[in-house]
Amino acid sequence: MTSPTGPAARRLVLMNPGPVLADERVRAALCGPDLCHREIEFAELMGRVRTRITQVCGGTEEFTSVVLTGSGTSAVEALIASVPPADSGVLAIDNGHYGRRMHDIAAIHKIAVQHLELGWGVPIDLASVEAALAADTSLGFITVVHHETSTGMLNDVAAVARVAHRYGRKVIVDAVSSVGAEPLDIVGDGLDWVAGSANKNLEGMPGLGFVCARHDAFAALGPEPRRSYSLDLHRHYTAQEHAQSPAFTPGVPAFYAFDTALELMLAEGVAARGKRYQALAARLRQGLEDLGLRLLLPPEHRSLGLTAVRLPQGVGYPELHRALRAEGFVIYAAQEQLARDFFRLSTMGRMTEQDIEGFLAALGRLLGTTTAVRTEHVRADREGK
Ligand SMILES: *Cc1c(COP(=O)(O)O)cnc(C)c1O
């Protein structure tokens, strides 16, 4: 039997920021044995995955991780819904779509949230963070995105944590698209709570999110305030840490794949993976600029994993997507206010130098053709054809 997604299918180069192209060994691991999640085999698997996540985040033995079945957003939501006590407010730093999402999650759980709206692609202004904390002592937490995937901007979360700690506050970090490749060290950067997911830089399969923090921070979470049932971090921590058993039925195959992906991640090392992505991003960006395309951010703010690019003049995203897909490359739309004029290209996952060269060649051909076609049109118009 063949199917459009079966092994016979043509390999598409995924340039969307997750799920990424995965290593064959990770995909093969999905087909592990059927398993009851209350048996010792799953307890061992889950324990290994938790330990490996903590290692990737740079955590020492004082740190631990909790894995949730769900997308990255479910891990972020579990964090925000579970961590601030009833009498604590949150300062939500927003310089893109995902910062705004953290604000919206806090608001939906009826947490008092102050919105620090900086504008998309605007670096975090530490003075305004500090002013907000000084003015309102009820703001016990700051929410901040490490790699703002809507623009490709890497935020200095360590600097935000230093300001927070000077005022006795804590930081909740969305590191979904940074952990595993961008420089992130939960200890050295002083991050209190970090959320991530399996299918971006960690190169696992979609379906799992996680939270990493100090053991004592998890242990200090109580059953109150109860803002969510299935995304209650206290419940998940208690189950995974004390009963060595997940609170609810987990995505077992995604665990198999994540275990393998984490093993490969730790063997490669975060710095080496960052270097690998850096080389791809540098080649991609140079090639885009050589084609006359403009990048959204100046070099000093760019992540390794994502590049936001201005659409070529007169070319809409849907037609660009369609044409490149026909050549074997999946590009990704920009969101909201950037959607009309920009598109996004990820350099996460098992992409190769050859993929990038192939992409640039395809794009070059396409733009050449597009320009030629447009020139034809103009000439035809002028000649009244
Ligand atoms: C991808 C992403 C998420 C969440 O992704 P899901 O689609 O829920 O897996 C959250 N934050 C950032 C910064 C992301 O890049």
The ligand as a Gaussian input file, in Angstrom:
#p B3LYP/6-31G(d) Opt

LIG

0 1
 C        6.071000      27.190000      18.077000
 C        6.006000      28.088000      19.259000
 C        5.065000      27.933000      20.295000
 C        3.990000      26.924000      20.358000
 O        3.859000      26.073000      19.402000
 P        2.773000      24.923000      19.303000
 O        2.202000      25.145000      17.949000
 O        1.776000      25.086000      20.376000
 O        3.570000      23.685000      19.431000
 C        5.153000      28.761000      21.378000
 N        6.079000      29.706000      21.458000
 C        6.995000      29.890000      20.486000
 C        8.011000      30.956000      20.686000
 C        6.983000      29.094000      19.366000
 O        7.889000      29.278000      18.400000

